[in-house]
């Protein structure tokens, strides 16, 4: 698994955060027919779907994005996140990428 910590600021747009999936030898993994799932977990949030989208299957591109109005609703937490792939035969692969996540309120408020 690729370790990738992220910070999400409450009330601010997050992303788009783009991930390019590659196989074990570094070649682009064509995601045609695949599904993707990513969740955030903490002691205060049982599970939050990060709503990843395969934006370009041929290039292995996955995007995660939250609008400012969506991040406004999040609680301040420290937790973990990860992303898994589901291949066309429904085999779960991964987690592919993940790490610690912080959701914080920015100092500057508008």
N, C-alpha and C positions, 0 to 999 in steps of 0.2 A: 504494500500500500504506500502511496505517495503521501508524505506528511505535509499538510498545508493548512496552517492556522489562518483563521479569518476573523475580522472584526466587522460587525454590523452596527451602524450608528442609528439609533432610534430617530425617526422623523427625517431621515435622509435616504435618497435612492441608493440601493446596493446593487452594484454591477452596471452593466452586464458583466458577469464573471464567466469567462469562457474557458472550457477545458477541451483539450484535443487528446483523444484516446489513441494510444499506440499499443502495439503488441509487444511481446517479450524481446523482439529484436529491433524495436524502434520504428517499425513501419506503421503507417496509418491503419487503424482498424475501421473497416467499413461497417457502420452501425445499421445498415439496412435490415429491417426486421427485428431489431433490438428494442428493448424498453430500458428506461433508466429510472432510478429512484434514489433520492437523497433525503436524509432526515437529520434534524438537530435534536439532541436530548440533553437535559440537565435535571437537577433535582427539583427545580420549580416548573419545568415544562416536560411533561411526559414524553411527547414527541411532536415535532413541528415538521411538516412536509415542506421541503425547500423548493418544490415544484420545478425540478430540472426539465429541460426540453432539449431533445436532439434537434439542433438547428440546421445541421448539414450532415446527413448520414454518411455520405461518400468520403468526407474528410474527417470523420470521427469527432465532429464538433458538438459539444453540449454546452448549454448556457443556463445560468441561474441568475435571476434578477428579482428584486423586490422594489416596488414603488415606495415613495416616501410615506404615503398614507398607510401602506402595509407595515412598514417598520415602526411607525408611530404606535401601533397597537402591541408591539412586542414588549415583554418584561425585560428588565436588565438581568442578565444571567451570564454565567460562565458554564460552558458545557462542551460537548463533543459533537462532531458531525461526520458523516461519511456518505459516499456515493457508491452504489452498486449497479452493475449492468445485468440485464436479463436477456440471454441470447434467444434466437428464434425457437429453440427447443424448450424454452422456459428454465434453462439452467442459470442459476444465480452465479455471477462472477464478481469476485471482489470481497471486501471493498477495494475499489480502484484508487480512490483518493479520499482523504479525510484529515481530521485533526481537531485541535481545540478551536472553540468559537467563543467570542465575547460579543454580547449585545450590550452596548453602553449608550448613555445619553450624552450628546455633545455638550461641551461647556457653553458654547454660544447658542442662544435660543432666539428665534425670530417670533 
